[in-house]
Structures are given as structure tokens and as C-alpha cells.
Amino acid sequence: MSYQQTIARPAEVSGIGLHTAVESRLRLVPAPADTGIVFRRVDLDGFQISAHVGNVARVSYATSLMRQSVLISTTEHLLAALYCSGIDNVYVEIDALELPILDGSAMPFIDLLAQAGTRRLRRLRRYLRVLKPLEFSDGDRRIGIYPAEEFRIHCFVDYHHPAAGPQEVELVVNRESFSRELAPARTFTFVKELLALQKMGLIRGGSLANAIVMDDQSILNGPLRFPDEFGRHKALDLIGDLALVGRPLQARIVAHKAGHALHTQLVTRLLDDHSLWTETTEEQASALPASGPAVHAESLL
């Protein structure tokens, strides 16, 4: 049987925020069963914000959560690491509004979770099993979610750049595959976008140490960790946003040039339509029949 998990012991890390450049201290603390992932602003008397799509504030260049005007920004890398490490319940204590960017990937959070360890709780883990397809588009950006026996993602990006052309990533996601194939992939930006973003008050903490930076022709701070590091990082972001479902998913997700906005719209639309999914334990899911006719998700691409 599959039981809920939390971390075994507290663990912490510090660093600056990508967009605010503010130094913050992040501390993971064990939480009881059925807590979920809950952020605590310890600089604001421990004000709590649950990591749920209902608390999404904005999703332009990062996924931010807000409740009663209190903000937690750039959550997606940590959420992806927690989700893929099987951590169902944890308090995330932070003393500023933005999580540290660290090296721009999710690998430092995977390392932090290794320090924290895991502890099994006496409550069965509940999954959200997708029963029927949901897909929609915005121009040439498309996303869909389909029934599957496992959690699988397919992510396509194309930045029309000599070093970042069409890239496609597909894999069954679990702790091992995420840590090996996706977690080390770093966030990235283009020189031509930097001034515009800075005028918007963004990426004030960005540097060659925490992001891949490209000019019109080349990468300024290579080498890449993977030839398709851009596609892998977008897949990482996708998983972090899908974690806002609040349950482990049994589904296949196909994203074509999608970003935070489409990711979180997918989660919202999915949760709003109860005919599309059921909540189940792993054992109950294995007894369910396959749902409906075969779906060719590749039609999205």
C-alpha cells in the first residue's frame, strides 16, 4: 500500500530571489498527514498559504501564490522537487516573499530533501486519476491531460534560436527520473529580454550563476548541462505547476509551447470539472477499468 509521506527532519537553505534579489532563508519542516504543502511567511507571524491552484496570484515569469494580499513568489522549482520526491505534507518556512533561486534549477532542492529524509505517515496516499481528456489552446500554445496508469509528461518548446531550437521531452516521472533527467536543468533568458524585464521590476537577482543567458546567436555561459536543457527546464516548470493540484496525478500531460499561464489554467479547469477525474488510493486505482477509447495525445503537437 502507498502511504503519505513527510520529511524526517528539518532542513534549510538560503539564497537570493531571482526577481527581487532579496536574500531569503527557506526551511522545510515535517507536517502531519493531510496537511499538504503549506508555505509559512515567518517574517509575517507565520502567515500560511497552501500550495493550491486556488491561491495562484500571477504566473507571468514565475508562479506566485497569494492569500489576503500576502505573496509567495517563484514556487515552481521547489514544488516540482517536493512532488517528484513523494513529499505529500510539509511546512515551507520562508522569511521573504520570494524563494531563493539558488543555481536556477531544482537540483539544490533535491539535495535539500535528501538531507531531510522521508518519514511515512499512517494515512493512505490519495491520487487524482484522470478519467477523460481535457485539452485547449491559446494561439499556437496548447496543452492537454489524458488518462494514464502513471504520471507521464510530454513537453515541446521552440525558441527559434541557434542554440535553442525545437526540443521535445517525454518521460514517466518519478523520483529517480526527475532527479536524473529534469532537476539539473536551469532556467534561462535572452539578453534582448533583460532590459524589458528589469523595467518591469523582474530578474533583479538574475546572474550568469543562476540562469542560462543567450544573445542572438550563442549561449554566454555554457556549456549546457544537457543539449536540450531548455526543454527539460520547461518540463520541470510544468511539473511544479501541476503540483498545485494538491494530489499526485495519474495522467499523461502534453504541453506544446505552453507556459505557467496554460499550466495553471489546466489545473483549474481540471479541478472544476469533477467528471474528468476521481480521487482514489493506489490500490483502488489498480482495480479500476481503463476509461473510454484510446486517446491520441500526439494530435496536440
Buried (B, 14 or more C-beta within 10 A) or exposed (E): EBBBBBBEEBBBBEBBBBBBBBBBBBBBBBBEBEBBBBBBBBBEEEBEBBBBBEBBBBBEBBBBBBBEEBBBBBBBBBBBBBBBBBBBBBBBBBBBBBBBBBBBBBBBBBBBBEBBEBBBBEBBBBBBBBBBBBBEBEEEBBBBBBBBBEBBBBBBBBBEBEBBEEBBBEBEBEBEBBBEBBBBBBBBBBEEBBEEBEEEEBBBBBBEEBBBBBEEEEBEBEEBBBEBBBBBBBBBBBBBBBBBBBBBBBBBBBBBBBBBBBBBBBBBBBBEEEEBBBEBBBEBBEEBEEBEEEBEBEEBE
